[in-house]
Amino acid sequence: MSDSYSYSDDSDELAPSKIIEKHFAEQSVLDSFARTLAMKIKAAFSAGVSQRQYGPRKSIRRDHGGAHERLVEDYFAAEPLYPESMFRTRFRMNSTYYWFI
């Protein structure tokens, strides 16, 4: 038995020329796929950019002052609407620590 490898004409799969041909064929398929994918990505980006609308940002007017008042009434009044455990769940701290901040 010999540990060396020998290539013969009978073994087409192991022939170096067949391996190289197979590699180039696979590389050609991969290159074609990459080109097709790149074209689709470029088309998607160019379509997305053309549909974008420019102009001022839309804003929603909110009553921040009223929200603060409701928060204080709900959690810190003499008779709070929500218990201490609910405050801890929502703000992840004890209400006494909140007042130190």
Order of alpha helices (4+ residues) and beta strands (2+ residues): alpha-alpha-alpha-alpha
